[in-house]
Every structure is written in C-alpha cells, then in structure tokens.
Amino acid sequence: MIKKGEEELLSKEVKPTAVRLLVMDYFANKTSATSLKELENHFDYSDMTTLYRTLKTFVEHKILHTIDDGTGMMKYAKCIDGCICEPQDLHYHFHCLNCKTTICLTEVSIPSVQLPKDFSLSEANMVVKGLCAECNK
C-alpha cells in the first residue's frame, strides 16, 4: 500500500527514498516555514548535505517553495495542492519578529505587477513582519 508522501513524490517524479519520505512527513505536519538548520536539528542522524539535496530536489520538483524572510537563512514550506510555483501561485508570508516563525499566507496572493516591455517575472517575495497571534497576547 502506497502512503500519501510516497504517492506525492511519485506524482512529482521524485524517487521516494527513506530520507525523502521522512522529510515529506515532517513538512506534512508543519504549519510554519523551516530552515535547513531546523531540519537538521530535527533529524539527529541525517547529515546536512543529504537534507540540503533533499530540499533542493523538492524545490526543483515544486513540492516545497523557498522563502527569504530577511533572517539570513532560507526557509522552506510545503506547496499547496495544485501549486506549480508560477507567478499566479505567489503569496505573502508573515514573519513574527518575536518568535521568529514564518508562515505562508496562501489566501493572500501577491498582486500582479506591470513590468516594462521585454521584462519577465520569475519570482517575487513578499514578507509582512509583526507579531503572531501567540506573541501578540
């Protein structure tokens, strides 16, 4: 019987190795973005190179997307169903200045930007900063 994580990897043409399945499971239950360092701390017996390659593969195959939240560390979050990481899929992110958590605001799309002639958009990053509900109490 094929599990959901394995099925998703296969549908994205990614070989479901043991580490990839563990990382898929980790992100399936994650509500905030994660850095490579956080992921490495979570998996005691995996090396940073293997985890980095896994993250890179997941980004290339549109399983995860990257977030530059201004902290100096790239963060990773699970793409929503149907996401193809094209400009129409871009959304805002919220970074809490107190607890340092970054979350996707998938219900708020980045507005279309009128670019000059012969320019093309490949990515955009919109980060809103403040206090999350927990830190704002």
Buried (B, 14 or more C-beta within 10 A) or exposed (E): EEEEBBEBBEEBEBEBEEBBBBBBEBBEEBEBBBBBEBBBEBBEEBEEEBBEEBBBBBBEBBBBBBBBBEEEBBBBBBBEEEBEBEBEBBBBBBBBEEEBBBBBBBEEBBEEEEEEEEEEEEEEEBBEEEEBEEEEE
